Amino acid sequence: MSHTVDIETVVAGVDDSSCSHPALEWAAKEAALRQATLRIVYAATLPIGAWPVAPAPSGFMEWQAERSKDILDGACKRVQDVTRGSVRVETVFAVATPAGALVEESTTAGLVVVGSRGRGSLARHLLGSVSTALVHRAHCAVAVIRDDEPTPDQHAPVLLGYDGSPASEDATTLAFDEANRRNVELVALHAWWSPGAFDMPGFDWEQLRPDVDHEIAARLAPWQQQYPRVNVRRIVVADQPAHHLVELSGTAQLVVVGSHGHGALVGTVLGSVSGTVVQSLRAPVVVCRPR
């Protein structure tokens, strides 16, 4: 079990719309927080009608290269303004689909950051393919940042969706690390569920809750030893993890969940985390992908 986080490179996907700005700025601040390199990626493909039947229009690639330079230069300036030049920045123009380019970048990155929607060449497809592709295919953690929410309170807690499965360990480590770096409280949400339990005669959730809470406290103890400065507030609920996660996200500055597992949280939430649930969350969300 590893209780440390090593993110040397943060990748941010940008496009030609202002809707990608919040994700870029969040990525820049995350890179500054970790003293990591920020790699800004802009991806574009050839016109669908031109390939493979006919060559690209004359001058198209030159125009695309100039356009990409303008977009990436503008993104770099925005990052410099946000971080006051404290972040090392690299830029990448990829002749590829946005999803393909970002999945490829994830093989050498610690975190990939994308917006939740947009109107540009990247964002047109974001919720339909790019964010979904990253959540299911990326080789590192993926952050999805909403563009229509106010900047989260920097004193707000980090919210962890904890299902107790071995697959949730990376998400737990990242959540503790984020709370520690931000010097804020960590709220660990566990939604308990057992097949048929709620239909059993005499079943009393309130009577069972203390035992479940005690078990969750014991499982989180190794992380609390690793991060003694992090104050942990456990919330144990009966089922409906998606509902509780969305509800609590309104008071969090960041939500962290895993992408695989067998608990109630993963089974109910993560099957749709790239769709309805991610769109419903009212805070940036990081989905931890297995390496």
N, C-alpha and C positions, 0 to 999 in steps of 0.2 A: 504493500500500500504506500503510495507516494503522497506526501502532504506538502509538496513544493510545486511552484508554478514557474516555468521558464519560457517566457515569451520575448524573443529577441526581435521579431519582426511582426508588425501589424500591417495588414493589407486592407486598403480601402478601395472599393469599386466606385467609380464616378461616371457620370454621363453628361449630356449637354443641357440638363435642366437644373433649375435651382433646387429641385426636390432632393437632389443628392447631397446638398450642402450640410444638412444636420448630421448625416452619417459620417461625412468627411470630418467635420469638426469634432464629433464624438471620438472618432478614430485618432485624430490628432492629440486630443487630450489624454486618451488612453495610452498612446505611445509616450507622451511626456511623463505620465504617471509612472511608467515602467522603464523610462530611459531606453526605449526601444526604437528601432528604425521604422519609419512609416513608408510603405511602398504604395503609391497611388497608381491604380490600374484603370486604363480606359480601353475598352475593346469594341471593335466594329468589324463587320463582315462585308464582303463584296455584295453588290446588289443581287438579289436572288435571281432575277431574270437574266443576269449576265453570265452566270456560271452554272453548269460547265459548258453550256451550248455555245456561248460566245465570250470573247475576252472582255475584260472590264473596259468601260468607256475610256477614251483617250484622256489622259490627265487625271483620271479618277483617283488613282493611288496617291499622286502628288497632293491633290486637294485634300484627301483624307488624312495624309500625314500632317499637312499644315493645320487642318482643323483639330486634330488630336493634340498637336503642340499647343495650340491656343487653349484648349480645355485643360490640359495638364499644367500649363503655366499658370492659369487662373487658379487651379486647385492648389498649387504650391504657394501662391501668394496668400490664399485664404488660410492655409496651414501656418504660414509664417506669422500672419496677423494674430491668429488664435494662440499660438505658443510662444510668440515673441522670439522666434528663431531658435528655440531650444531643442527642436526635434530634427534629427537627420532624415532627409526626405529623398526617396528614389521614385522615379516615374517609369511606367511601362505602357507602351502602346502595343496592343496585341491584335493581330488580324485573325480574329476568332469570335465565336459567340461569347457574350458576356459570361454565361454560366461556365462554358468550357475554360475560358481564361482564368476565372476566379478559382475554379476547382483545381486547376493546374498550379496556381499560385499557392493554394493551401497546402501543397506537399512540402513546402519549405517555410511556411509561416506558422506563427503561434495562434493568430486570430485573424479572421477575415470579417470585414465590416461592410454591410450593405444597407441601403435605405429600404423602407417598407413599400414604397410605390414611387411613381414618377411619370414623366411624359417623354423622356429622352430615349435615345437608342438603347441604353441599358435598362432604364426604369419601365419602359413600356411592357416589358416581359417579366418584371421583377417578381411579383407575387405568383405569377403563373408558372414561371420556370426557374428563374435565377435563384431566388431564395429557397425554393423547394429543392432545387438541385444541390445547393450548398448544404442545407440541413441534412439531406440524405446521402450526399456523396463526398463532402469535404473531408479533408484529412486533418483538420484542426477545428478549434472552436469557431462558431459563427455568431456574429452579433447582428441583429436586425433592429434598425433604428427608425422609429416613426418620425415623419416629417411634419406632422400636424399637431404635435403636443408641445406645450411649453417646456423649457429647460427644467429638468428635475431639480428639486432642492438638493444641494450638495450635502446637506446634513441628514437627508432621508436615508433609511436603511437599505441594505442589499437584501433581496428576497430570494431564498433558495427553495426550489421545489425538490423535496427530499423523499425518495421512495424506499430507501433502506437497502436497495439491491447493490451488489458489487459494481454494477454498471454506473451507479450514481456517484462513485468515488471521485471521478475527475471533476464533475460539476460541484461537488462539495468542496474539494480543494480550491477550485477557482473562486467560488463564492466567499470562502473564508479569506482568501488572498485579496480579493477586491475590497471586502469590508475592512481588512487590515490596512490596506494602502489608503483608503478613503477616511479611515478613522471613524467609522460609523458602525451602528448596530447591525447584526445579521439576524434576520427573521427566517427561521427554518420551518417551512410548512410541510407537514406530513399528513396525507389523507389515507387513513386506515381503511382497509377493505379485506373481506374474506368471503369466499364463495358460500352463499347460503346463510351467512351469519345473521343478517338482519331479519331473516324470516324464521329464525329459531324461536320456539316458545321460551319466554322468560329472558330473552336477550336484552341487556341493559347497557347501552353504549356509555352512559355516564359512569357506570360502575367499572367499565373496562378501561376508560380513558386514562386514569392514573398509571395503570400498568403499561399501556402503550407509550405514554409520555416517558416513563422511566426507561423503557427499552430504547427509545430514540435518543434520550440523553446519554445512555451508555454507548451507543454507536457513534455519537458525535464527539465523545470524550477525547479520542486521539487527536482530532483537529483542534479542539479547544486547548489541548496541551501544546500543540504546535503554534497556535496563535493566541497566546494568553491575553493580548490586549483587546480581542474581539469579544464584545458582549453578545451573547446568543439568547434570543427569545424564541422559544419553541411554541408552535401552534399545531395542535393535533386535532384533526377533524375527522368526521365519519364520511368517507366517500366524497363524491363530487369535487375532485381535485381541480378540474378546469374552472369551475365556478369560483372556488376560493382563491385560486391563483390570480384570476382576473380581478376579483374584488380587492385583494391586497395590493395588487400592482399599482393602484392609484396613489398609494402612500410610499412607494419605493422609488429609488433612483436607478435601480438595476434589478432585473430578474434573471436568475441563472437556473437552467434545467439541463438534464441529461438527454441523450437522444436514443438510448436503448435501456432496456430493463424489464422487470416483470411485475413491478408494483402498481398500485392503483394510479399513481401519478402518471407514470410512463404509458400505461395501457390506455388511459383516458385522454390525457393531454397531448402527448407527443405524437400520437397518430395524426394529429391535426395542427401541430405546433407551427408548421409553415403556412397554414391557411387561416382558419377562423380564429384560433386561439391567439396567434401572434398578432393578428389585426386587432383583436379585442384588448390585448394587454395595453396598459396605459403607461408603460415605461420601456426603456430599451431592454431587449432580451438577448441573452447569450445562450446558445444551444451548444453544449459540449459534445464534440464528436470523438469517437475512439480513434486512436492512432493506429 
